[in-house]
Amino acid sequence: MKVIVVGTGRMGQLICARASQLGHEVLAAGDRLNPGEVPQAAGQADVIIDFSHPDNLEWILSLPSQAAIVEGTTGYSQEHLDRLHAAAGHRPVFFSANYSLGIAVLKKLAAQAAAMLEGFDIEIVETHHALKADAPSGTALALRDAVDPDRQFTTVCGRQGQTGARKKEIGIHALRGGTAAGDHDVLYLGPQETVKLSHHAESREIFVNGALKAAEFTAGQQPGLYTMEELLEEKNS
């Protein structure tokens, strides 16, 4: 598989190294500010893997390539997401806020628990390293969508001051510090009992391996938007 990596930070470097270890050919790595050989190599690529910044999306979509896109950048606006959906009309696009298989399972379990624990209050807590640029994490928002798919509840990001009694809301709390790769907890708080579903990432390698599995899955697919849901289904088929 011929790969282009967008993003030259820690994740981009890890993806380049691991892809080469697995026998894939990394054609180029860069971004819109430091494109390197990406524009020249784009037409040869089977897949473009992006772990960078939302500002790179338009540049990626303008490259002379119809390669599959594996999108791991977080912090996208609705306009960005609309652009990805439009691109999926003529090329395969894989999008996930988190490329951990464990998180994909957590989302399923979180949705099931929310349906079974009707009336319980729900809070989401996420912890990431000190350098993470966005909050709350894309994964925390994806978990919010899993437990409240119809958006019946107001999302409250942190609380302070005289907030009054809890309303019809889901709280999301972002912790930042150290080198934490990513922890996510979904709490269901009911009368005299609490249920907590948790995922702990020990290193970024799980996201690297998941992104490359997604790339192998997506390269050669028909145009469309793919998620970890489809990857899990293939893994279990």
C-alpha positions as CSV (number, residue, x, y, z in Angstrom):
1,M,0.0,0.0,0.0
2,K,1.3,3.4,-1.0
3,V,0.8,6.0,1.8
4,I,0.9,9.8,2.2
5,V,0.9,11.1,5.7
6,V,-0.4,14.6,6.5
7,G,0.9,15.8,9.8
8,T,4.5,15.9,10.9
9,G,4.0,15.9,14.7
10,R,4.3,12.9,16.9
11,M,1.4,11.0,15.5
12,G,2.5,11.6,11.9
13,Q,6.0,10.4,12.7
14,L,4.7,7.3,14.5
15,I,2.4,6.4,11.5
16,C,5.3,6.8,9.0
17,A,7.5,4.5,11.1
18,R,4.9,1.9,11.7
19,A,3.7,1.9,8.1
20,S,7.2,1.2,6.9
21,Q,7.6,-1.6,9.5
22,L,4.5,-3.2,8.1
23,G,5.8,-3.1,4.6
24,H,3.8,-0.2,3.3
25,E,5.6,2.4,1.2
26,V,5.5,5.9,2.6
27,L,5.6,8.2,-0.4
28,A,5.7,11.5,1.5
29,A,4.8,13.4,4.6
30,G,3.9,17.0,5.1
31,D,1.2,19.6,5.5
32,R,0.0,22.8,3.7
33,L,2.7,24.9,5.4
34,N,5.5,22.4,4.7
35,P,4.2,20.3,1.9
36,G,7.4,18.5,1.0
37,E,6.9,16.0,-1.7
38,V,3.2,15.5,-1.0
39,P,1.7,17.3,-4.0
40,Q,4.1,15.5,-6.4
41,A,3.4,12.1,-4.9
42,A,-0.4,12.5,-4.4
43,G,-1.3,10.9,-7.7
44,Q,0.5,7.7,-6.8
45,A,-1.0,7.2,-3.4
46,D,-3.5,4.5,-2.4
47,V,-4.4,6.3,0.8
48,I,-3.8,9.7,2.5
49,I,-3.7,9.5,6.3
50,D,-4.3,12.8,8.1
51,F,-3.5,13.5,11.7
52,S,-2.8,17.2,11.7
53,H,-5.0,20.3,12.0
54,P,-8.4,21.3,10.6
55,D,-6.8,24.0,8.5
56,N,-5.2,21.3,6.3
57,L,-8.5,19.7,5.1
58,E,-9.1,22.0,2.1
59,W,-5.4,21.5,1.0
60,I,-5.8,17.7,1.2
61,L,-9.0,17.8,-0.8
62,S,-7.3,20.0,-3.5
63,L,-4.4,17.6,-4.0
64,P,-4.3,15.9,-7.5
65,S,-5.4,12.5,-6.1
66,Q,-8.5,10.3,-5.7
67,A,-6.8,8.2,-3.1
68,A,-8.8,7.0,-0.1
69,I,-8.6,9.4,2.9
70,V,-8.2,8.2,6.5
71,E,-9.1,11.2,8.6
72,G,-7.9,11.3,12.3
73,T,-7.8,15.1,12.8
74,T,-10.1,16.4,15.6
75,G,-11.5,19.8,16.2
76,Y,-13.5,19.9,13.0
77,S,-16.4,22.3,12.6
78,Q,-19.7,21.3,11.0
79,E,-18.5,22.9,7.8
80,H,-15.4,20.7,7.8
81,L,-17.5,17.6,8.4
82,D,-19.8,18.6,5.5
83,R,-16.8,18.8,3.2
84,L,-15.7,15.3,4.3
85,H,-19.2,14.0,3.6
86,A,-19.2,15.6,0.1
87,A,-15.7,14.1,-0.6
88,A,-17.1,10.7,0.3
89,G,-19.4,11.0,-2.7
90,H,-16.5,10.3,-5.1
91,R,-13.8,8.7,-3.0
92,P,-13.6,6.4,0.1
93,V,-13.3,8.4,3.3
94,F,-12.7,6.9,6.7
95,F,-13.4,9.2,9.6
96,S,-13.1,8.6,13.3
97,A,-12.4,10.8,16.3
98,N,-10.5,7.9,17.9
99,Y,-8.8,4.9,16.2
100,S,-8.7,2.6,19.2
101,L,-10.7,-0.6,18.8
102,G,-11.4,-0.4,22.5
103,I,-13.0,3.0,22.1
104,A,-15.2,1.7,19.3
105,V,-16.5,-1.0,21.7
106,L,-16.9,1.6,24.5
107,K,-19.2,3.6,22.2
108,K,-21.4,0.6,21.6
109,L,-21.5,-0.3,25.4
110,A,-22.2,3.4,26.3
111,A,-25.2,3.5,24.0
112,Q,-26.6,0.2,25.3
113,A,-26.1,1.4,28.9
114,A,-27.8,4.7,28.3
115,A,-30.9,2.8,26.9
116,M,-31.0,0.4,29.8
117,L,-30.3,3.0,32.6
118,E,-33.1,5.3,31.6
119,G,-33.4,8.2,34.0
120,F,-29.8,8.1,35.2
121,D,-27.7,11.3,34.8
122,I,-24.8,11.0,32.5
123,E,-21.4,12.7,32.7
124,I,-18.3,12.2,30.5
125,V,-14.7,12.8,31.7
126,E,-11.7,12.8,29.4
127,T,-8.0,13.2,30.2
128,H,-5.3,14.0,27.7
129,H,-1.7,15.2,27.6
130,A,-0.7,18.8,28.3
131,L,-0.1,19.6,24.6
132,K,-3.5,18.6,23.3
133,A,-4.9,21.6,21.4
134,D,-8.7,21.0,21.5
135,A,-11.2,20.4,24.3
136,P,-13.4,18.5,24.8
137,S,-11.8,15.7,22.9
138,G,-13.4,14.4,19.7
139,T,-13.8,11.1,21.4
140,A,-15.8,12.7,24.3
141,L,-18.1,14.3,21.8
142,A,-18.5,11.0,20.0
143,L,-19.4,9.3,23.3
144,R,-21.9,12.1,23.9
145,D,-23.5,11.3,20.5
146,A,-23.6,7.6,21.4
147,V,-25.5,8.1,24.6
148,D,-27.7,10.9,23.2
149,P,-28.1,10.3,19.5
150,D,-31.2,12.5,19.1
151,R,-29.6,15.4,21.0
152,Q,-32.4,15.6,23.5
153,F,-30.0,16.8,26.2
154,T,-28.0,20.0,26.4
155,T,-24.2,19.6,26.5
156,V,-22.5,21.4,29.4
157,C,-18.7,21.6,29.1
158,G,-17.5,22.0,32.7
159,R,-19.4,23.8,35.5
160,Q,-18.6,26.7,37.8
161,G,-20.5,29.3,39.9
162,Q,-24.1,29.1,40.9
163,T,-25.3,26.6,38.4
164,G,-28.4,25.6,40.3
165,A,-30.0,22.2,40.1
166,R,-29.1,19.9,37.3
167,K,-31.2,20.4,34.2
168,K,-31.7,18.0,31.2
169,E,-28.0,17.9,30.4
170,I,-24.9,15.9,29.8
171,G,-21.7,17.2,31.4
172,I,-18.3,16.8,29.6
173,H,-15.2,17.5,31.6
174,A,-11.7,17.9,30.1
175,L,-8.5,17.3,32.1
176,R,-5.1,18.2,30.7
177,G,-1.7,17.3,32.0
178,G,1.5,15.3,31.7
179,T,1.8,12.8,28.9
180,A,-1.6,11.0,29.2
181,A,-2.4,9.3,25.9
182,G,-6.1,9.4,26.5
183,D,-8.6,8.3,29.2
184,H,-12.4,8.4,28.8
185,D,-15.0,7.6,31.5
186,V,-18.8,7.6,31.0
187,L,-20.6,7.8,34.3
188,Y,-24.3,6.9,34.8
189,L,-25.4,8.4,38.1
190,G,-28.7,7.1,39.6
191,P,-30.4,6.8,42.9
192,Q,-27.9,5.3,45.4
193,E,-25.7,3.8,42.6
194,T,-23.3,4.7,39.9
195,V,-22.2,2.8,36.8
196,K,-18.9,3.8,35.1
197,L,-17.6,2.6,31.8
198,S,-13.9,3.4,31.2
199,H,-11.2,3.2,28.6
200,H,-7.5,3.8,29.3
201,A,-4.9,4.3,26.5
202,E,-1.4,3.4,27.6
203,S,0.3,4.8,24.5
204,R,-0.4,6.4,21.1
205,E,0.6,3.2,19.4
206,I,-3.0,1.9,19.7
207,F,-4.2,4.9,17.6
208,V,-1.3,4.4,15.1
209,N,-2.2,0.7,14.7
210,G,-5.9,1.5,14.4
211,A,-5.3,4.2,11.7
212,L,-3.2,1.8,9.7
213,K,-5.9,-1.0,10.0
214,A,-8.4,1.6,8.8
215,A,-6.1,2.5,5.9
216,E,-5.8,-1.1,4.8
217,F,-9.5,-1.5,5.1
218,T,-10.4,1.7,3.1
219,A,-7.9,1.5,0.3
220,G,-9.7,0.0,-2.7
221,Q,-13.2,0.5,-1.2
222,Q,-16.0,2.1,-3.2
223,P,-16.6,5.8,-2.6
224,G,-18.4,6.3,0.7
225,L,-18.0,7.3,4.3
226,Y,-16.6,4.6,6.6
227,T,-16.2,4.5,10.3
228,M,-14.9,2.2,13.1
229,E,-18.3,0.5,13.0
230,E,-17.6,-1.0,9.6
231,L,-14.0,-1.9,10.6
232,L,-15.3,-3.8,13.7
233,E,-17.9,-5.6,11.6
234,E,-15.2,-6.8,9.2
235,K,-12.9,-7.8,12.0
236,N,-15.7,-9.9,13.6
237,S,-17.0,-11.4,10.3
